[in-house]
Amino acid sequence: MAPPKWAQDLLLDALTWWESQGNDIPNITLTWRRGQQSWSSGRAFCDRIVVTAGSDRIDTKVVLLHETAHVLNPGVHHGARFWDTAWTLYRWARLPVRYCRQREHEYRGATLAYARSRKPSGKSMTQGLDKRKTRD
């Protein structure tokens, strides 16, 4: 099934924004499936993202951007650079940070990257990452 317009727009806008920050972006194909649960799941390949969308739109957005972070950081899996990218994308998309933390907390490195993404004042620290090339 074709991805919904909102998902295509989110992916395109995220990639356009990422590129505007001085990063390279791949040409990504988005494959969409419909799941029966409220939560979503996804897989990332070198130039393809597969999302099985649940009924919760916020959860689906988190999964789509999580998989996008994988494609933007090939070969890194759930390393520090991946998580820095993921948190940057979640904040860029203005996703509820509390929900993102809850959704990602079981992944190794997610909590540490979340802490790095915050300034002591509580504001996001994404400017330094935004200028970094994804091939670092």
C-alpha positions in Angstrom: 0.0 0.0 0.0 1.2 3.5 -0.7 2.3 5.6 2.3 -0.2 8.2 3.5 0.5 11.8 2.4 1.4 12.9 5.9 4.1 10.2 6.2 5.6 11.1 2.7 5.5 14.8 3.7 7.2 14.1 7.1 10.0 12.1 5.5 10.5 14.6 2.7 10.5 17.6 5.1 12.9 15.8 7.5 15.3 15.0 4.6 15.1 18.5 3.2 15.7 20.0 6.6 18.6 17.6 7.3 20.2 18.5 4.0 19.8 22.3 4.7 21.9 21.7 7.8 24.8 20.7 5.6 24.3 16.9 5.7 24.3 14.5 2.8 21.0 12.5 2.3 20.3 9.3 0.4 17.4 8.7 -2.0 15.0 6.8 0.2 12.1 4.6 -0.7 9.3 4.3 1.9 7.2 1.1 2.0 4.0 1.2 4.1 2.0 -1.5 5.7 -1.0 -1.4 8.0 -0.8 -3.1 11.4 -3.5 -4.2 13.8 -2.1 -2.7 17.0 -1.9 0.8 18.3 2.0 0.8 18.1 4.1 0.8 15.0 7.3 -1.0 13.9 9.8 -0.4 11.3 13.0 -1.6 9.5 15.7 0.4 7.7 17.9 -0.8 4.9 20.6 1.2 3.1 18.0 3.2 1.0 14.7 1.9 2.1 12.4 2.3 5.1 9.6 -0.2 5.8 6.9 1.0 8.4 4.1 -1.2 9.7 1.8 1.6 11.0 -0.4 1.1 14.0 -3.3 3.3 14.9 -1.4 5.8 17.0 -0.1 8.6 14.7 2.5 9.9 17.2 4.0 6.4 17.6 4.1 6.0 13.8 6.0 9.3 13.5 8.5 8.2 16.1 9.1 5.0 14.2 9.4 6.7 10.8 12.0 9.2 12.1 13.8 6.4 14.1 14.2 4.5 10.8 15.2 7.6 9.0 18.0 8.1 11.5 19.2 4.6 10.7 19.3 5.4 6.9 21.1 8.7 7.6 23.8 6.8 9.6 24.5 3.6 7.7 26.4 0.9 9.6 26.0 2.7 13.0 23.0 0.8 14.2 22.1 2.2 17.7 25.4 3.9 18.3 25.9 7.4 19.7 25.8 9.1 16.3 22.5 7.3 15.5 20.9 8.5 18.7 22.1 12.0 18.3 20.5 12.1 14.9 17.3 10.5 16.1 16.8 13.0 19.0 17.6 15.8 16.6 14.9 14.6 14.3 12.3 14.1 17.1 12.9 17.6 18.3 12.9 19.0 14.8 9.5 17.4 14.3 8.3 18.7 17.6 7.3 15.2 18.8 6.3 14.9 22.4 9.7 14.3 24.1 8.2 12.5 27.0 6.6 10.0 24.6 9.8 9.6 22.6 11.7 8.9 25.8 9.1 6.3 26.9 9.2 4.7 23.5 12.9 4.5 23.1 14.0 3.9 26.7 14.9 0.2 26.2 17.4 0.8 23.5 21.0 1.0 24.7 22.3 4.6 24.4 18.9 6.3 24.0 18.8 7.8 27.4 22.4 9.1 27.3 21.7 10.7 23.9 18.6 12.3 25.2 20.6 13.8 28.1 23.2 15.1 25.5 20.4 16.7 23.5 19.5 19.0 26.3 21.0 22.2 27.6 21.0 22.7 31.4 18.2 25.3 30.8 16.1 22.5 29.2 16.5 23.8 25.6 17.6 21.5 22.8 21.3 21.3 21.9 20.9 20.3 18.2 22.8 23.1 16.5 26.2 21.4 16.7 24.9 18.1 15.3 23.0 19.8 12.5 26.1 21.1 10.8 27.9 17.7 11.0 28.2 15.5 7.9 26.5 12.2 8.3 29.6 10.4 7.1 31.7 11.3 10.2 
